[in-house]
Amino acid sequence: MTDTTAPKQRPWSLFIGWTLVGLMWALCFAGLMALGALNLLTFPLTGVATWFMARRKGSQKGLPGLFVTTSLLFFYVTFLNFRGPGYVIVHIANGNVSLSRVTSPFIWLGIGAVFFVIGVIVFVAKTRQDRLTP
């Protein structure tokens, strides 16, 4: 007889939680490079979120979400280069012109998609393996 009162495990929520924690760490390190004052708040908040996720029972099932975080960074670079490839001229309000060279966004989109798909496949395979193991 099975116990129906046991809480159901929700591995997708753990996956999304670890993805958000990874994104928080990425933003913390990006802020560290910019030397922003918000780092005084973001580092402790990110540390608490990491501690909270690590203390949850079965949280290791969602760890491939950290790998998916790398894809989000490549998707951001894709967004920054959406006008590429080539030179982009931007007219600024005071009459100045800014000229910049951007790369093809499809390269970055492809790299991000590969990281995203690998992370999801690893997560699904790990979840399916845990379900099949008695």
C-alpha positions in Angstrom: 0.0 0.0 0.0 1.3 3.4 -0.9 1.4 6.4 1.4 -0.9 9.1 -0.2 -0.1 11.7 2.5 3.6 12.0 1.4 4.3 15.3 -0.2 4.8 15.2 -4.0 8.2 16.1 -5.3 8.1 18.8 -7.9 11.4 18.5 -9.7 10.6 21.2 -12.2 10.2 23.8 -9.4 13.7 22.8 -8.2 15.0 23.1 -11.7 13.6 26.6 -12.1 14.7 27.5 -8.6 18.3 26.6 -9.3 18.1 28.4 -12.6 17.0 31.6 -10.8 19.8 31.1 -8.2 22.3 30.8 -11.0 20.9 33.9 -12.6 21.2 35.8 -9.3 24.9 34.8 -9.1 25.5 35.9 -12.6 24.0 39.3 -11.9 26.0 39.6 -8.7 29.3 39.0 -10.6 28.2 41.3 -13.4 27.5 44.0 -10.7 30.8 43.3 -9.2 32.5 44.2 -12.4 30.5 47.4 -12.5 31.3 48.1 -8.8 27.7 49.0 -8.1 26.4 49.8 -4.6 23.7 47.2 -5.0 26.3 44.4 -4.4 26.0 45.0 -0.7 22.4 43.8 -1.0 22.6 41.3 -3.8 25.4 39.1 -2.4 23.7 38.3 0.9 20.4 37.9 -0.8 21.9 35.5 -3.3 23.7 33.6 -0.6 20.5 33.2 1.4 18.7 32.0 -1.8 21.5 29.5 -2.4 21.4 28.2 1.1 17.6 27.9 1.0 17.8 25.9 -2.3 20.6 23.7 -1.0 18.7 22.9 2.2 15.6 21.6 0.4 15.2 17.9 0.4 16.1 16.5 -3.0 17.4 19.8 -4.3 20.2 18.1 -6.2 17.7 17.0 -8.7 17.4 20.6 -10.0 21.1 21.3 -10.3 21.1 21.1 -14.1 19.2 24.4 -13.8 22.6 26.0 -13.0 23.9 24.8 -16.4 20.8 26.4 -18.1 21.9 29.7 -16.5 24.8 29.9 -18.9 22.4 29.8 -21.8 20.6 32.8 -20.5 23.9 34.8 -20.6 24.3 33.8 -24.3 20.7 34.8 -25.0 21.5 38.2 -23.5 24.4 38.7 -25.8 22.1 37.7 -28.7 19.7 40.5 -27.6 22.6 43.0 -27.5 23.6 42.0 -31.1 20.2 41.9 -32.6 21.0 44.6 -35.3 24.1 42.7 -36.4 26.2 41.6 -38.2 28.1 44.7 -39.2 28.3 48.3 -38.2 25.4 49.9 -36.4 24.9 53.6 -36.4 22.9 55.0 -33.5 21.8 58.7 -33.4 21.9 60.2 -30.0 19.5 62.9 -28.8 22.1 65.7 -28.6 23.1 65.2 -32.3 26.0 62.9 -31.8 26.4 59.6 -33.7 27.6 56.4 -32.2 29.2 53.8 -34.5 29.7 50.2 -33.2 30.5 46.9 -34.7 28.3 43.9 -33.7 28.5 40.3 -34.5 25.8 38.0 -35.9 23.2 37.2 -33.2 22.6 33.8 -34.7 25.9 32.5 -33.4 25.1 33.5 -29.9 21.6 32.2 -30.2 22.9 28.8 -31.3 25.4 28.6 -28.5 22.7 29.5 -26.0 20.2 27.0 -27.4 22.8 24.2 -27.2 23.5 25.0 -23.5 19.7 25.2 -22.8 18.9 22.0 -24.5 21.8 20.1 -22.8 20.7 21.4 -19.4 17.1 20.3 -20.0 18.1 16.9 -21.4 20.3 16.2 -18.4 17.5 17.3 -16.0 14.9 15.1 -17.7 17.2 12.1 -17.9 18.1 12.5 -14.2 14.5 12.9 -13.2 13.4 9.9 -15.3 16.3 7.8 -13.8 15.2 8.7 -10.3 11.6 7.7 -11.1 12.7 4.3 -12.5 15.1 3.5 -9.6 13.2 1.6 -6.8 
